[in-house]
Amino acid sequence: MPRRRPGEYDEPIHAGYLHGYAPRILDFVRTFLTEGLKGNPHLHRAVLTGILRVARESIFSGLNNVVAYSLLRSDFNTCFGFTEAEVEALLEKAGRRGLLEVIRAWYNGYDFGGAVIYNPWSILSFLEGQDQDPLPFWLGTSSNDLIQKVIEEHAVTLQPALEVLMEGGEIERVLEENVAIGDLAQNEDALFGLLVFSGYLRAEKRSRGHGEQPAHALKIPNREVRLLYTGTFRRWAEARLRRQGSSMQRLLAALLSGDAAGFEAELQAFVAGVLSYHDATRVDPEAVYHGFVAGLLAALEPGHQVRSNRESGQGRLDVMIRPVQPGRPGVVLELKVARASRVSLEQALDEAVAQIRARDYAAELRASGAAPIFAMAVAFDGKVVRVRSGEPG
């Protein structure tokens, strides 16, 4: 099961990438592998374990007959974790078979060459204790520094895809088994390859037809791993706000109390924080909106569910914030990019307010028992944000 441990050959390379000494550690690893394996007369065969097969760095160029087995292949696919049958047997032996659905929700979800595989560390850690509530055992023992760094770097530009994943959906990608670490800052495929081979996304093979390279459907595998994404986005959003002297706590308080003026001030700080971190000339306003939704997804859980592009009433609203328990506030947000529509901010707000009312976007919130229900129109124009309260319908 993918897990970042110091004994894996690529761990020093990841550390070098993070801390600025990648060329030196690559030279060392290249020499070490060549002399320690190929030049060792006492060694007949060796097995290296790691997360990624590091590409374009020639660290294996001095070795003969190297064969790589990734989690996309069926070779040895049941040897690196527990199968469904093995988990059921372990639960039976521990007298905790009734917790199988809990185990599935928290620790299941990996696809190793067509076989469903459970994370063995998390399963054994859960069974070792007597607590009925699952905990993120694996995330507590692995180093997530590289994963968190690349997610934060791509938070705006890749947010539409990451938003789908965080809402429980899946995206389709063609995966490359050889990941170039140096490409992580620019290459979207390299990022998703890292997330898959590090165990932070499940990859299920999808055929594209005869002669075509197969694609994979990617999704967050389970609740344990999902905590990494929500925690990373919460820190990312909070950092953007803190740079402007604001906070996620104030933004959420204004949002859930229907305070349009307060919410506008906090959201303005968020947008300014994002555009001060990224090149403003390269950031699409829609991407900033998606980044905002990502922050809400992370910050409002578990008390509220955040959904975007959701069918409700007579149309598809932009953002719906629904409480898990009835009797708590719910919010409908309709967002407009004024410049894209070639209208003023006030005209964009007028359109959004009218749309909320005419299409009864609050219908699902009323049915769920949310109370009170607030509706807000949000308009963006570059770095400028305006918010206006509307009638929920």
PLY file of the C-alpha trace (Angstrom):
ply
format ascii 1.0
element vertex 393
property float x
property float y
property float z
element edge 392
property int vertex1
property int vertex2
end_header
0.00 0.00 0.00
1.46 3.40 -0.88
2.87 4.98 2.22
5.69 7.42 2.62
8.44 5.73 4.64
12.14 6.63 4.93
13.15 3.20 3.52
11.68 3.88 0.08
14.23 4.76 -2.57
12.38 7.86 -3.81
11.86 9.48 -0.38
15.22 11.33 -0.44
14.43 12.55 -3.97
11.11 13.99 -2.83
12.84 15.68 0.10
15.42 17.14 -2.27
12.67 18.52 -4.49
10.95 20.12 -1.51
14.06 21.64 0.05
16.10 22.67 -2.98
18.85 20.07 -3.21
17.35 17.77 -5.88
20.43 17.73 -8.22
22.75 16.62 -5.41
20.49 13.86 -4.13
19.85 12.60 -7.67
23.59 12.29 -8.26
23.96 10.37 -5.01
21.03 7.99 -5.69
22.26 7.34 -9.24
25.74 6.38 -7.98
24.44 4.45 -4.99
22.10 2.27 -7.06
24.69 1.59 -9.74
27.49 0.66 -7.35
25.35 -0.96 -4.69
23.37 -3.16 -7.07
25.10 -3.65 -10.40
28.61 -3.44 -8.97
27.90 -5.74 -6.00
29.31 -9.29 -6.61
27.46 -10.65 -3.55
24.02 -9.71 -4.85
22.01 -11.87 -7.25
18.73 -9.97 -7.31
17.33 -6.92 -5.56
13.90 -5.44 -4.88
13.40 -1.69 -4.56
10.20 -0.24 -3.16
8.95 3.26 -3.63
5.99 5.37 -4.61
7.10 6.62 -8.01
9.41 5.51 -10.74
11.40 8.70 -11.09
11.57 9.64 -14.77
14.09 11.53 -16.91
16.76 11.57 -14.21
18.68 8.45 -15.40
18.99 7.06 -11.89
18.46 3.52 -13.25
20.67 3.93 -16.32
23.49 1.91 -14.79
21.33 -1.11 -13.96
20.40 -4.08 -16.12
17.01 -5.73 -16.59
15.01 -3.41 -14.35
11.31 -4.30 -14.23
8.81 -1.93 -12.61
5.49 -3.13 -11.21
3.10 -0.29 -10.49
-0.33 -0.49 -8.90
-1.85 -0.24 -12.39
-0.57 -3.72 -13.24
-2.12 -7.00 -12.16
1.23 -8.63 -11.29
1.42 -9.13 -7.51
-1.66 -6.94 -7.09
-2.86 -8.74 -3.94
0.54 -8.70 -2.25
0.58 -5.12 -0.97
-2.59 -4.88 1.07
-5.60 -6.78 2.33
-8.27 -8.11 -0.03
-11.96 -7.90 0.82
-11.98 -11.55 1.94
-8.96 -11.01 4.18
-10.55 -7.98 5.82
-13.77 -9.90 6.48
-11.75 -12.73 8.04
-9.84 -10.29 10.26
-13.05 -8.64 11.44
-14.59 -12.04 12.14
-11.59 -13.10 14.19
-11.68 -9.83 16.14
-15.42 -10.20 16.79
-16.14 -6.94 14.97
-17.76 -8.08 11.73
-20.57 -5.58 12.25
-18.11 -2.79 11.49
-17.48 -3.89 7.89
-19.41 -0.95 6.38
-17.51 1.50 8.58
-14.23 -0.06 7.45
-15.28 0.20 3.81
-16.18 3.86 4.12
-12.98 4.86 5.90
-10.24 2.60 4.54
-11.42 0.91 1.34
-11.25 2.09 -2.22
-7.93 1.18 -3.84
-7.81 -0.62 -7.17
-4.57 -2.52 -7.72
-4.65 -3.95 -11.22
-8.34 -4.81 -10.93
-8.26 -6.07 -7.32
-9.88 -4.15 -4.46
-7.22 -3.58 -1.81
-7.45 -2.18 1.71
-4.71 -0.21 3.42
-3.18 -2.79 5.81
-1.74 -0.25 8.25
-5.09 1.41 8.81
-6.97 -1.89 9.13
-4.55 -3.34 11.68
-4.35 -0.08 13.62
-8.14 0.09 13.83
-8.47 -3.53 14.97
-5.68 -3.17 17.51
-7.69 -0.63 19.50
-11.12 -1.02 21.03
-12.49 2.34 19.87
-15.48 1.98 17.56
-14.74 5.29 15.86
-12.25 5.15 12.95
-9.24 7.45 12.87
-6.88 8.57 10.07
-4.10 6.17 11.06
-2.26 6.19 7.73
-2.20 9.96 7.33
-0.82 10.23 10.83
2.23 8.12 9.97
3.01 9.27 6.42
4.77 12.44 5.31
2.36 14.46 3.19
4.63 17.46 2.61
5.11 16.93 -1.13
1.42 16.16 -1.69
0.30 19.23 0.22
2.82 21.43 -1.59
1.68 20.47 -5.08
-2.03 20.63 -4.20
-1.60 24.15 -2.82
0.43 25.20 -5.87
-2.32 23.93 -8.19
-5.27 24.95 -6.00
-6.55 27.63 -8.39
-5.62 26.32 -11.82
-6.79 22.73 -11.20
-9.65 23.57 -8.91
-12.53 22.50 -11.19
-11.18 18.94 -11.23
-10.28 18.92 -7.54
-13.71 20.30 -6.68
-15.36 17.36 -8.48
-13.17 14.95 -6.52
-13.94 16.59 -3.17
-17.67 16.36 -3.89
-17.33 12.60 -4.32
-17.20 12.55 -8.11
-14.58 11.21 -10.49
-12.47 12.54 -13.32
-10.85 10.70 -16.21
-7.15 10.89 -16.98
-4.52 8.96 -18.95
-1.83 8.09 -16.41
1.90 7.95 -17.01
3.71 5.47 -14.77
6.98 7.42 -14.95
6.52 10.73 -13.13
9.03 13.54 -13.63
9.25 15.30 -10.26
10.43 18.49 -11.91
7.20 18.64 -13.96
4.90 18.84 -10.95
4.72 22.64 -11.01
3.60 22.80 -14.67
2.25 19.40 -15.74
-1.29 18.46 -14.73
-0.77 14.80 -15.66
2.31 14.62 -13.45
0.28 15.91 -10.50
-2.48 13.33 -10.90
0.11 10.60 -11.41
1.71 11.58 -8.11
-1.67 11.53 -6.32
-2.52 8.09 -7.71
0.80 6.38 -7.05
1.07 7.94 -3.60
-2.30 6.51 -2.60
-4.31 9.74 -2.56
-6.51 8.84 -5.53
-8.06 5.58 -6.66
-7.56 4.73 -10.34
-10.00 2.40 -12.09
-9.12 1.37 -15.63
-11.45 2.47 -18.43
-11.00 1.16 -21.96
-10.96 3.65 -24.81
-11.28 1.04 -27.51
-8.94 -1.24 -29.41
-5.51 0.25 -30.00
-6.10 3.24 -27.72
-4.16 3.96 -24.55
-6.52 3.20 -21.64
-7.68 5.98 -19.36
-8.42 5.74 -15.65
-11.33 7.08 -13.64
-9.85 8.86 -10.63
-11.62 9.50 -7.33
-10.78 10.02 -3.68
-10.72 6.47 -2.28
-12.15 6.87 1.21
-12.87 9.16 4.14
-9.41 8.77 5.65
-7.69 10.14 2.54
-10.35 12.80 2.06
-9.16 14.39 5.29
-5.88 15.26 3.57
-7.69 17.25 0.89
-10.02 19.09 3.24
-7.17 19.90 5.63
-4.94 21.13 2.82
-7.62 23.36 1.31
-8.59 24.71 4.71
-4.99 25.80 5.32
-4.70 27.16 1.77
-7.84 29.29 2.05
-6.96 30.47 5.55
-3.49 31.53 4.41
-4.94 33.58 1.55
-7.27 35.37 3.99
-4.67 35.84 6.71
-2.38 37.71 4.30
-5.12 40.33 4.00
-5.78 40.58 7.74
-8.92 38.45 7.57
-9.90 34.91 8.56
-11.97 31.97 7.39
-13.86 32.06 10.68
-15.15 35.58 9.97
-16.01 34.69 6.38
-18.06 31.68 7.46
-19.77 33.58 10.26
-20.89 36.28 7.83
-22.02 33.71 5.28
-24.11 31.62 7.69
-25.73 34.70 9.27
-26.75 36.27 5.96
-24.49 39.30 6.52
-23.96 40.40 2.91
-21.73 43.38 3.76
-19.52 41.32 6.07
-19.35 38.46 3.60
-18.38 40.90 0.82
-15.50 42.26 2.88
-14.15 38.80 3.70
-14.61 37.49 0.17
-12.84 40.57 -1.19
-9.90 39.72 1.08
-9.88 36.13 -0.21
-9.81 37.21 -3.87
-7.05 39.72 -3.16
-5.09 37.03 -1.34
-5.37 34.59 -4.24
-4.38 37.16 -6.86
-1.45 38.39 -4.79
-0.09 34.84 -4.58
-0.59 33.99 -8.28
0.09 36.01 -11.40
-3.13 37.99 -11.70
-2.81 38.19 -15.49
-2.90 34.40 -15.74
-5.69 33.63 -13.26
-9.18 33.37 -14.73
-11.88 34.86 -12.46
-13.75 31.58 -12.78
-10.73 29.82 -11.28
-10.83 32.14 -8.28
-14.50 31.23 -7.83
-13.65 27.54 -7.90
-10.91 28.14 -5.34
-13.44 29.86 -3.13
-15.79 26.87 -3.37
-12.90 24.56 -2.46
-12.25 26.57 0.68
-15.92 26.30 1.64
-15.94 22.56 0.96
-13.12 22.11 3.42
-14.06 24.67 6.06
-17.78 23.93 6.47
-17.52 20.18 6.93
-18.77 18.18 8.70
-21.65 20.42 9.82
-22.64 21.48 6.30
-22.53 19.98 2.83
-21.32 22.24 0.03
-22.39 21.48 -3.52
-21.80 23.42 -6.72
-23.77 23.34 -9.99
-26.58 21.61 -8.15
-30.10 21.02 -9.51
-32.62 22.74 -7.24
-36.04 24.22 -7.91
-36.29 25.04 -11.62
-32.63 25.34 -12.46
-29.01 24.70 -11.61
-27.61 26.97 -8.92
-23.95 27.81 -8.47
-23.38 26.94 -4.80
-25.66 25.41 -2.19
-24.68 25.13 1.48
-26.96 22.63 3.18
-26.83 21.80 6.90
-26.47 18.16 7.87
-29.03 18.65 10.65
-32.41 20.41 10.13
-32.90 23.72 11.91
-29.46 25.09 11.02
-28.75 27.83 8.43
-28.64 27.10 4.72
-27.31 29.35 1.97
-27.82 29.74 -1.77
-25.09 31.56 -3.70
-25.36 32.70 -7.31
-22.05 33.92 -8.73
-21.51 36.07 -11.80
-18.36 37.27 -13.57
-19.34 40.75 -14.76
-16.50 41.17 -17.23
-17.27 37.85 -18.93
-20.89 38.95 -19.47
-19.85 42.50 -20.46
-22.10 44.06 -17.84
-21.49 46.20 -14.76
-21.24 44.73 -11.28
-24.66 46.15 -10.40
-26.23 44.65 -13.50
-24.64 41.29 -12.72
-26.05 41.43 -9.18
-29.51 42.33 -10.50
-29.42 39.33 -12.81
-28.26 36.97 -10.08
-30.90 38.13 -7.55
-33.67 37.76 -10.12
-32.41 34.31 -11.09
-32.41 33.05 -7.49
-36.02 34.08 -7.00
-37.40 33.10 -10.41
-35.88 29.61 -10.36
-36.59 28.92 -6.67
-33.06 27.81 -5.93
-33.86 27.41 -2.22
-36.32 24.55 -2.83
-33.94 21.79 -1.75
-32.90 23.69 1.36
-36.53 24.12 2.43
-37.17 20.43 1.86
-34.15 19.53 4.00
-35.39 21.62 6.95
-32.69 24.29 6.78
-33.61 27.40 8.77
-33.06 30.22 8.28
-32.30 30.23 4.54
-30.18 33.01 3.07
-29.67 33.89 -0.57
-26.76 36.00 -1.81
-25.71 37.21 -5.23
-21.96 37.57 -5.77
-20.40 39.42 -8.70
-16.69 39.43 -9.64
-14.89 41.91 -11.87
-11.15 41.25 -11.73
-10.07 41.94 -8.15
-13.38 43.60 -7.22
-16.18 41.67 -5.50
-19.73 42.76 -4.70
-22.35 40.87 -2.66
-26.07 41.56 -2.32
-28.76 39.76 -0.32
-31.66 38.30 -2.24
-34.97 36.62 -1.53
-34.51 32.83 -1.34
-37.86 32.34 -3.06
0 1
1 2
2 3
3 4
4 5
5 6
6 7
7 8
8 9
9 10
10 11
11 12
12 13
13 14
14 15
15 16
16 17
17 18
18 19
19 20
20 21
21 22
22 23
23 24
24 25
25 26
26 27
27 28
28 29
29 30
30 31
31 32
32 33
33 34
34 35
35 36
36 37
37 38
38 39
39 40
40 41
41 42
42 43
43 44
44 45
45 46
46 47
47 48
48 49
49 50
50 51
51 52
52 53
53 54
54 55
55 56
56 57
57 58
58 59
59 60
60 61
61 62
62 63
63 64
64 65
65 66
66 67
67 68
68 69
69 70
70 71
71 72
72 73
73 74
74 75
75 76
76 77
77 78
78 79
79 80
80 81
81 82
82 83
83 84
84 85
85 86
86 87
87 88
88 89
89 90
90 91
91 92
92 93
93 94
94 95
95 96
96 97
97 98
98 99
99 100
100 101
101 102
102 103
103 104
104 105
105 106
106 107
107 108
108 109
109 110
110 111
111 112
112 113
113 114
114 115
115 116
116 117
117 118
118 119
119 120
120 121
121 122
122 123
123 124
124 125
125 126
126 127
127 128
128 129
129 130
130 131
131 132
132 133
133 134
134 135
135 136
136 137
137 138
138 139
139 140
140 141
141 142
142 143
143 144
144 145
145 146
146 147
147 148
148 149
149 150
150 151
151 152
152 153
153 154
154 155
155 156
156 157
157 158
158 159
159 160
160 161
161 162
162 163
163 164
164 165
165 166
166 167
167 168
168 169
169 170
170 171
171 172
172 173
173 174
174 175
175 176
176 177
177 178
178 179
179 180
180 181
181 182
182 183
183 184
184 185
185 186
186 187
187 188
188 189
189 190
190 191
191 192
192 193
193 194
194 195
195 196
196 197
197 198
198 199
199 200
200 201
201 202
202 203
203 204
204 205
205 206
206 207
207 208
208 209
209 210
210 211
211 212
212 213
213 214
214 215
215 216
216 217
217 218
218 219
219 220
220 221
221 222
222 223
223 224
224 225
225 226
226 227
227 228
228 229
229 230
230 231
231 232
232 233
233 234
234 235
235 236
236 237
237 238
238 239
239 240
240 241
241 242
242 243
243 244
244 245
245 246
246 247
247 248
248 249
249 250
250 251
251 252
252 253
253 254
254 255
255 256
256 257
257 258
258 259
259 260
260 261
261 262
262 263
263 264
264 265
265 266
266 267
267 268
268 269
269 270
270 271
271 272
272 273
273 274
274 275
275 276
276 277
277 278
278 279
279 280
280 281
281 282
282 283
283 284
284 285
285 286
286 287
287 288
288 289
289 290
290 291
291 292
292 293
293 294
294 295
295 296
296 297
297 298
298 299
299 300
300 301
301 302
302 303
303 304
304 305
305 306
306 307
307 308
308 309
309 310
310 311
311 312
312 313
313 314
314 315
315 316
316 317
317 318
318 319
319 320
320 321
321 322
322 323
323 324
324 325
325 326
326 327
327 328
328 329
329 330
330 331
331 332
332 333
333 334
334 335
335 336
336 337
337 338
338 339
339 340
340 341
341 342
342 343
343 344
344 345
345 346
346 347
347 348
348 349
349 350
350 351
351 352
352 353
353 354
354 355
355 356
356 357
357 358
358 359
359 360
360 361
361 362
362 363
363 364
364 365
365 366
366 367
367 368
368 369
369 370
370 371
371 372
372 373
373 374
374 375
375 376
376 377
377 378
378 379
379 380
380 381
381 382
382 383
383 384
384 385
385 386
386 387
387 388
388 389
389 390
390 391
391 392
